[in-house]
Amino acid sequence: MVCLYQHWGQPEPIWGQMQGHKGEETVLSFEAFPNSALSKTYCVNSQVADSACSATAYLGGVKGNIGTIGVTGRVAVNDCEAMKNTSNQVSSVLQWSQEAKKATGVVTTTTVTHASPAGAYAHVANRNWENNNDVNSSGQDSDVCDDIAEQLVNALPGKNINVILGGGRKQFRSKNVLDEEGEVGSRTDDADLIESWRTDKESRKLSYKYVWNKDQLLSIDPSTTDYILGLFDRDHMPFHLQADSTEDPTLEEMTRVAINTLSKSSNGFFLFVEGGRIDHGHHGTQAHLALDETVEFAKAIQAAVELTNETDTLIVVTADHAHTMTYNGYPVRGNDIFGVAGTGNDGLEYTTLSYANGPGYKAPSSSGGRHDISGDDLGNDEYRYPATFPLGSETHGGDDVAVFARGPWSHLFSGSIEQNYIPHAMAYASCVGDGITLCTNTKHMLFETPLIKKLKSELMWHAV
């Protein structure tokens, strides 16, 4: 994910077009950022994070339980009563930005109600409660426990997000209604939350556009549109390698529209951008899809760099968690990363990329030997790379993940940090939230003052 903070939004010329080289020396756009750190991703009750508790950490500044979003560790999965207790709810850096009169946006290639984007606006005891039927199916009452889509459209801060782009139309419409592409929704309460979104904007006399395909998105005039809801698929948006380039906007295109729209704000903006299908490619042990999505993510970040100014825009790039993919063996430099790394002691080839677990597990041969990959089509975009242990879906990894930062006060991102430190450092730099900020620290300097060191120390151990 990438979070952008902008104070004034003056564009600058293209900066560091880093995608041109190929091979081991390739530098992705965010890898050229001047500051970096390592983020610890564990959650309150789990050594390895999911995208829900991690989103609560890097957007809300508090670590919660696995499977929960926007709530503290006092809320267990499916605990509707605890979720509704406002003292257990965690506000996000997006909400702090709205309270500071900044424009806000959320862009993703998953459903806009998925765990990561939901961390910006929702308070929910189960990440899977994307629509009312999901709540009811888990044994809870959707009339009591508001689902994520409902919170996005009807509650704060969701209803005041200026730009919302991604997938997930099914979460907003009834099973009895066909969407723009002839597919049914998933809701059972007969609500049409897309129409509710429109009605809200009209009642407040706000300029808005609802779009569902690429042409509609790219035809929007950002200078005259303040609110955009773009839902480009019934479910998650397709992988870039499998997308229809005439119908499906890229993550870069969505990011450009979002920044051009939000840049009108005289108070600056906060934008969350997620390359969410990187995660899905890894869960399928489909390295071709995952790594291509990573390149698309880097393109979106490069677009953000081009459209903003380093002197007034803080860009922070990180991952919510790791995966179990590894680089194996001693392949020669320039070897195809998707190809063979060498030969094992059993005389059979092994791939450079493999996973610790997942659906890429290859059952032994009839003689009990290891699967022979020499007959596999390693060039197939959907090929499932070998996994050590069989699982229907590859798990996350518990590794620390990198944080890359560029812009004002990006030097706050250094060393080894707790994941929930991230939004507090962003808030400090942009003067939002009710904690210590640059605006309240009158003795600020362009290096870590004792106050900043104290801030880091306190936040790194604030778990709940």
Disulfide bonds with the S-S distance in Angstrom:
Cys43-Cys53 1.93
Cys80-Cys145 1.94
Cys431-Cys439 1.91
